[in-house]
Amino acid sequence: MDSVEVDAYLRRLGVEHPAWPTVDVLRELHLRHLQTVPFENLSIHLGEEIVLAEKRLLDKVVGARRGGFCYELNGAFGALLTALGFDVTLLAARVHGTEGRLGIPFDHMALEVRTVDGGTWLADVGFGAHSHYPLAFEARGEQMDPAGVFRIVEAGPDAAGVRGGHDAAEAADLDVVLDGRPEYRLERRPRALGDFAAGAWWHSTSPGSHFTQSLVCSRVTEEGGRITLSGRTFKVTAADGTRKKEELGTDEEVLTVYRERFGIELDRVPTVRDAGCLRIAP
């Protein structure tokens, strides 16, 4: 990223250019990203290509003022953090599903971030409803966050077998746990953006992926709650957990919510597409 791209990204987030890559700066950037850049899978159902290349991610998130899913959001955020002087490592994860099952390899992308004032942090702006602030990567106790109580714990001796086997010298996988429920299992091996292409392809094309089965657009509100548009259902969740739901009747109502509540300008309402018609660029 050059300085023009960095400045444009920071304007998108509504923050000033930081002087140093400190933990306080990371916390502010993390929260502002969740508040301004929606978690959304609209490209899958609009027939748009998803390209895991830095320039294409910046064109979408900054230039087009869109959101994306994990590979796009954390990919773009990681590029911004790197340009600002943070030490960033891309990490792969597998999401915990029902009955203890783990998702596919490269199911999810998260970021390991080091700051100049010490400490290593787990940053993740691409998991939907997750922590508002980065989590202390090496801490193993409870970590309080507006989204709940998080813990990062070693996954146990069976982790290597579950993920297909690792060298014994490698650091153990970690489980990220929210309110006692495992969210995803994180590998500690550094990855490159291109490593996630197969996972992004699967999630964008497979009938077994929840991203191909439904529409979602969601962000954290300035008050600490969350708003979500799922198809034509608009949900508002307050910081105290109370919820309101509204069914939108017309296409114009849907497009207005995308524009006014998420900052996304669309010329047509996205609809769930047949998985056989979906595509992702290599």
C-alpha positions as CSV (number, residue, x, y, z in Angstrom):
1,M,0.0,0.0,0.0
2,D,1.2,3.5,-0.8
3,S,0.6,6.6,1.3
4,V,-2.4,7.6,-0.8
5,E,-4.1,4.2,-0.3
6,V,-3.3,4.3,3.4
7,D,-4.9,7.7,3.8
8,A,-8.0,6.7,1.9
9,Y,-8.4,3.6,4.1
10,L,-8.1,5.6,7.2
11,R,-10.7,8.1,5.9
12,R,-13.0,5.2,5.3
13,L,-12.5,4.2,9.0
14,G,-12.8,7.8,10.2
15,V,-9.5,7.9,12.1
16,E,-6.4,10.1,11.9
17,H,-3.1,8.8,10.7
18,P,-1.4,7.3,13.8
19,A,2.0,8.3,14.9
20,W,3.1,4.9,16.1
21,P,1.8,1.3,15.8
22,T,0.8,0.9,19.4
23,V,-1.8,-1.3,21.1
24,D,-4.1,1.7,21.7
25,V,-4.0,2.5,17.9
26,L,-4.7,-1.2,17.1
27,R,-7.7,-1.2,19.4
28,E,-9.1,2.0,17.8
29,L,-8.6,0.7,14.3
30,H,-10.1,-2.7,15.1
31,L,-13.3,-1.2,16.5
32,R,-13.7,1.4,13.8
33,H,-13.3,-1.3,11.2
34,L,-16.1,-3.3,12.7
35,Q,-18.3,-0.2,12.8
36,T,-17.7,1.1,9.3
37,V,-16.8,-1.9,7.1
38,P,-19.7,-4.5,7.0
39,F,-19.3,-8.2,7.2
40,E,-21.1,-9.3,4.1
41,N,-21.3,-11.9,1.4
42,L,-23.2,-9.9,-1.3
43,S,-20.6,-10.5,-4.0
44,I,-21.4,-14.2,-4.0
45,H,-25.0,-13.5,-4.9
46,L,-24.4,-10.5,-7.2
47,G,-22.1,-12.6,-9.5
48,E,-19.0,-10.5,-8.6
49,E,-15.6,-12.0,-8.6
50,I,-13.8,-12.4,-5.3
51,V,-10.1,-12.0,-5.8
52,L,-7.6,-12.5,-3.0
53,A,-5.0,-10.0,-4.1
54,E,-4.2,-6.9,-2.1
55,K,-5.1,-4.3,-4.8
56,R,-8.4,-6.0,-5.5
57,L,-9.3,-6.1,-1.8
58,L,-8.4,-2.4,-1.4
59,D,-10.5,-1.5,-4.5
60,K,-13.5,-3.2,-3.0
61,V,-13.2,-2.2,0.7
62,V,-11.8,1.3,0.2
63,G,-12.6,2.3,-3.4
64,A,-16.1,0.8,-3.6
65,R,-16.8,1.2,0.1
66,R,-18.0,-2.4,0.4
67,G,-17.4,-5.0,3.0
68,G,-16.7,-8.7,2.6
69,F,-16.2,-12.0,4.4
70,C,-13.1,-13.0,6.5
71,Y,-10.5,-13.4,3.7
72,E,-11.4,-10.0,2.3
73,L,-11.8,-8.1,5.5
74,N,-8.8,-9.5,7.4
75,G,-6.8,-9.5,4.2
76,A,-7.4,-5.8,3.7
77,F,-7.0,-4.9,7.4
78,G,-3.8,-6.8,7.6
79,A,-2.4,-4.8,4.6
80,L,-3.4,-1.6,6.3
81,L,-1.8,-2.6,9.6
82,T,1.4,-3.6,7.9
83,A,1.6,-0.3,6.0
84,L,1.2,1.5,9.4
85,G,4.2,-0.4,10.9
86,F,2.6,-3.2,12.7
87,D,4.1,-6.7,12.5
88,V,1.3,-8.8,11.0
89,T,1.1,-12.6,10.4
90,L,-1.8,-14.2,8.6
91,L,-3.1,-17.3,10.4
92,A,-5.5,-20.0,9.2
93,A,-8.3,-21.4,11.3
94,R,-11.1,-24.0,11.2
95,V,-14.5,-23.0,12.5
96,H,-16.1,-25.2,15.1
97,G,-19.5,-26.5,13.9
98,T,-22.1,-28.8,15.3
99,E,-21.3,-31.9,17.2
100,G,-17.6,-30.8,17.6
101,R,-16.9,-30.9,13.9
102,L,-14.3,-28.6,12.5
103,G,-14.7,-26.9,9.1
104,I,-12.5,-27.2,6.1
105,P,-8.7,-26.3,6.1
106,F,-8.3,-22.5,5.6
107,D,-11.9,-22.1,6.7
108,H,-11.1,-18.7,8.2
109,M,-8.4,-16.1,8.3
110,A,-7.3,-14.2,11.4
111,L,-4.3,-11.9,12.2
112,E,-1.5,-12.1,14.7
113,V,-0.3,-8.6,15.3
114,R,2.7,-7.3,17.2
115,T,2.8,-3.7,18.4
116,V,5.9,-1.5,19.2
117,D,4.9,-1.1,22.9
118,G,5.0,-4.8,23.5
119,G,2.5,-7.6,23.3
120,T,1.0,-9.9,20.6
121,W,-2.6,-9.6,19.7
122,L,-5.3,-11.6,17.9
123,A,-7.1,-9.2,15.5
124,D,-10.1,-10.4,13.7
125,V,-12.5,-8.1,11.9
126,G,-13.9,-10.8,9.6
127,F,-15.8,-13.3,11.8
128,G,-19.2,-11.6,12.0
129,A,-20.2,-11.2,15.7
130,H,-16.9,-11.5,17.4
131,S,-14.7,-9.5,19.8
132,H,-14.9,-5.7,19.4
133,Y,-11.2,-5.4,20.4
134,P,-8.1,-7.4,19.7
135,L,-7.5,-10.3,22.2
136,A,-4.2,-10.8,24.0
137,F,-2.7,-13.6,22.0
138,E,-0.6,-15.2,24.8
139,A,-3.1,-14.7,27.6
140,R,-4.9,-17.9,28.7
141,G,-7.3,-16.5,31.2
142,E,-10.7,-14.8,30.6
143,Q,-10.7,-11.7,28.5
144,M,-13.6,-9.3,28.9
145,D,-15.0,-7.7,25.7
146,P,-18.3,-5.9,24.8
147,A,-19.1,-9.1,22.8
148,G,-18.7,-11.5,25.7
149,V,-16.0,-13.3,27.7
150,F,-13.2,-14.7,25.5
151,R,-10.4,-17.2,26.2
152,I,-7.6,-18.4,24.0
153,V,-6.6,-21.9,25.0
154,E,-4.4,-24.7,23.7
155,A,-6.5,-27.1,21.6
156,G,-5.2,-30.3,23.2
157,P,-3.2,-33.3,22.0
158,D,-5.7,-34.4,19.4
159,A,-5.4,-31.1,17.4
160,A,-2.6,-32.3,15.1
161,G,-4.6,-35.4,14.2
162,V,-7.7,-33.4,13.5
163,R,-5.9,-31.0,11.1
164,G,-4.0,-33.7,9.3
165,G,-0.8,-33.9,11.2
166,H,1.9,-31.4,12.1
167,D,5.6,-31.6,13.0
168,A,5.9,-32.2,16.7
169,A,8.1,-29.1,17.1
170,E,5.3,-26.9,15.9
171,A,3.4,-24.8,18.4
172,A,0.0,-26.3,19.4
173,D,-3.2,-25.1,17.8
174,L,-5.3,-22.7,19.8
175,D,-9.1,-22.7,20.4
176,V,-10.7,-19.2,20.5
177,V,-13.6,-19.6,23.0
178,L,-16.5,-17.2,23.5
179,D,-18.7,-17.5,26.6
180,G,-17.6,-21.1,27.0
181,R,-18.3,-22.1,23.4
182,P,-15.3,-22.8,21.0
183,E,-15.5,-20.5,18.0
184,Y,-12.6,-21.6,15.9
185,R,-9.3,-23.5,16.0
186,L,-6.3,-21.4,15.1
187,E,-3.1,-22.7,13.6
188,R,0.1,-20.8,14.5
189,R,2.0,-21.4,11.2
190,P,2.4,-18.2,9.2
191,R,0.4,-18.1,6.0
192,A,0.3,-16.0,2.8
193,L,-2.9,-14.4,1.3
194,G,-2.8,-16.9,-1.6
195,D,-2.9,-19.8,0.7
196,F,-6.6,-19.0,1.4
197,A,-7.7,-19.2,-2.2
198,A,-9.1,-22.7,-2.0
199,G,-11.0,-21.9,1.2
200,A,-12.5,-18.8,-0.4
201,W,-13.4,-20.8,-3.5
202,W,-15.2,-23.4,-1.4
203,H,-17.1,-20.9,0.6
204,S,-18.1,-19.0,-2.5
205,T,-19.2,-22.0,-4.6
206,S,-20.1,-25.0,-2.5
207,P,-23.7,-25.8,-1.6
208,G,-22.4,-26.9,1.7
209,S,-21.2,-23.4,2.6
210,H,-23.5,-21.3,4.6
211,F,-22.3,-18.3,2.6
212,T,-23.9,-19.7,-0.6
213,Q,-27.2,-20.5,1.2
214,S,-28.1,-17.1,2.6
215,L,-27.4,-13.3,2.4
216,V,-25.9,-11.4,5.3
217,C,-24.7,-7.8,5.8
218,S,-23.8,-6.9,9.4
219,R,-21.8,-4.3,11.4
220,V,-21.2,-3.1,14.9
221,T,-23.0,0.1,15.8
222,E,-21.5,3.1,17.5
223,E,-23.5,2.4,20.6
224,G,-22.0,-1.1,20.9
225,G,-24.9,-3.1,19.4
226,R,-25.2,-4.7,16.0
227,I,-27.4,-4.3,12.9
228,T,-27.9,-7.1,10.4
229,L,-29.7,-7.3,7.1
230,S,-30.4,-11.0,6.1
231,G,-32.2,-11.0,2.8
232,R,-35.2,-8.8,3.6
233,T,-35.1,-9.1,7.4
234,F,-33.5,-6.2,9.2
235,K,-32.4,-6.8,12.8
236,V,-31.3,-4.3,15.3
237,T,-29.5,-5.6,18.4
238,A,-28.8,-3.1,21.2
239,A,-25.8,-3.3,23.4
240,D,-27.9,-4.8,26.2
241,G,-29.0,-7.6,23.9
242,T,-32.5,-6.5,23.2
243,R,-33.6,-7.0,19.6
244,K,-36.0,-5.6,17.1
245,K,-36.8,-7.2,13.7
246,E,-38.4,-5.6,10.7
247,E,-39.5,-7.3,7.4
248,L,-38.8,-5.1,4.4
249,G,-41.4,-5.2,1.8
250,T,-40.1,-3.5,-1.3
251,D,-36.8,-3.5,-3.2
252,E,-36.4,0.2,-2.6
253,E,-36.7,-0.4,1.2
254,V,-33.9,-3.0,1.0
255,L,-31.7,-0.8,-1.1
256,T,-32.3,2.1,1.3
257,V,-31.1,0.1,4.3
258,Y,-28.0,-1.0,2.5
259,R,-27.3,2.6,1.6
260,E,-28.2,4.4,4.8
261,R,-27.3,1.8,7.4
262,F,-24.3,0.1,5.8
263,G,-23.0,2.7,3.3
264,I,-23.4,0.3,0.4
265,E,-24.7,1.6,-2.9
266,L,-26.3,-1.2,-5.0
267,D,-28.3,-0.9,-8.2
268,R,-30.3,-4.1,-7.5
269,V,-31.3,-6.2,-4.6
270,P,-29.0,-9.3,-4.2
271,T,-30.8,-12.6,-4.1
272,V,-29.5,-16.1,-3.1
273,R,-28.1,-17.7,-6.3
274,D,-27.8,-21.3,-7.3
275,A,-24.4,-22.5,-6.0
276,G,-23.7,-24.0,-9.4
277,C,-23.6,-20.5,-10.9
278,L,-21.2,-19.0,-8.4
279,R,-17.5,-18.3,-9.2
280,I,-14.3,-17.0,-7.6
281,A,-11.3,-15.8,-9.5
282,P,-8.0,-17.6,-8.8
